[in-house]
Amino acid sequence: MWLPLLVVALVLILVYRWHRQKQILENLSDKYVLITGCDTGLGNVLAKQLDRHGMRVLAACLTEKGAEDLKKETSSRLQTAIVDISDSQSVSSAVEWVTRIVGDAGLWGLVNNAGTIVPAAPIGWLKKEDYARVLNINLLGTVDVTLKLLPLVRRARGRIIIVSSILGRLSVFGGGYALSKFGLEAFGDSLRRELSSFGVKVSIVEPGAFKTSIISSPAFEGLAQIWKNLPAEIKESYGEQYYKKFAQTFQALADAGNSTFYKATDCMEHALTACHPWTRYSAGWDAKLYFIPLSYLPTCISDLLTSVYLPKPYRRVE
Ligand SMILES: NC(=O)c1ccc[n+]([C@@H]2O[C@H](COP(=O)([O-])OP(=O)(O)OC[C@H]3O[C@@H](n4cnc5c(N)ncnc54)[C@H](OP(=O)(O)O)[C@@H]3O)[C@@H](O)[C@H]2O)c1
């Protein structure tokens, strides 16, 4: 008796949800969107995608070369600027540039995409400066850009997208990356709650592993250097096998990464263009089926499952 009713209710909820998510805003060609970290990877793909779909993209690149290459592949609508989000002066100049362009209309979209993972290594091998580097870019850089652009986004009653990670839900290895992404999740949540009264919508995007430069081999080349420079006592405690397995695990993660970047950029585009954007998007099957569910399980289970692929130190307590 109850089962058919439950099935009907579930189907109705799914149809309602599908219908809601399909409603897209009109007049997208009037809307300006600033994306950080457009030189490569997801930011680069998103800039080209939104440009193709007629939006006015303001692409913040870290390097001149990244900006020049992007301009060659996009329409004259897309404009670029060189912005280092960890440098307050650079962010302030970018805000002046955006203010001049968008005028009274304000800024419709801000996509906080720029980020780094380097250095990533076991916690006991790192120094405070290693953490500071990543937090300064991923977390404080994003906070700086958002705070300075907030008046323009409020004026447009626009959207703020924060590119977090599945590592913002489950911390597995050392380095500032997961810390920065957990921090961004907190920032995004409080920002969404505060700004909803101003008509500004905030979405957090949590991609799984994608084969961009952030997880490619060069990103982990620094690991060999960190291992080489470790004091003898630390090297003996962890053992060479630990280093090798740690590096292999990362290589395997990079090799298994998703090459279909649109799975992540479509989430970002939906958050910018849908009438009813979601508060959270997970991109990629690894995120949806493994990392996010694992993050909800009791810690003893997630510890057990992650210990399967993490290395064991040589001088360990059995
Ligand atoms: N790929 C994944 O598996 C994955 C998974 C989860 C989340 N994400 C997130 O997705 C976002 C985009 O990463 P991606 O995968 O596309 O990697 P990516 O290709 O390395 O893109 C990151 C971009 O940010 C730029 N950047 C680094 N430091 C910067 C700074 N201080 N100021 C401005 N720009 C800076 C990088 O420039 P340079 O290359 O010149 O350093 C690069 O163009 C990041 O926030 C990342 O954490 C990625």
The ligand as an ORCA input file, in Angstrom:
! r2SCAN-3c Opt
* xyz 0 1
  N      41.865     18.878    -11.580
  C      41.369     18.323    -10.503
  O      41.469     17.106    -10.293
  C      40.623     19.162     -9.489
  C      39.885     18.512     -8.520
  C      39.218     19.249     -7.568
  C      39.286     20.623     -7.594
  N      40.018     21.255     -8.548
  C      40.076     22.707     -8.490
  O      39.776     23.263     -9.760
  C      40.399     24.537     -9.871
  C      41.087     24.627    -11.210
  O      42.161     23.698    -11.220
  P      42.554     22.864    -12.521
  O      42.281     21.454    -12.237
  O      41.981     23.485    -13.723
  O      44.152     23.015    -12.484
  P      45.101     24.007    -13.279
  O      45.093     23.683    -14.736
  O      46.413     23.966    -12.587
  O      44.390     25.428    -13.090
  C      44.617     26.274    -11.996
  C      44.941     27.634    -12.555
  O      45.137     28.550    -11.472
  C      46.295     29.301    -11.761
  N      46.918     29.858    -10.564
  C      47.770     29.264     -9.688
  N      48.159     30.134     -8.761
  C      47.533     31.316     -9.024
  C      47.535     32.592     -8.440
  N      48.290     32.880     -7.369
  N      46.769     33.560     -8.998
  C      46.035     33.314    -10.088
  N      46.002     32.133    -10.719
  C      46.737     31.138    -10.190
  C      47.209     28.317    -12.443
  O      48.230     28.984    -13.168
  P      49.638     28.208    -13.392
  O      49.300     26.929    -14.091
  O      50.430     29.155    -14.204
  O      50.191     27.959    -12.011
  C      46.239     27.603    -13.353
  O      46.049     28.270    -14.564
  C      41.344     24.652     -8.663
  O      40.758     25.445     -7.673
  C      41.470     23.222     -8.184
  O      41.756     23.147     -6.804
  C      40.687     20.555     -9.490
*
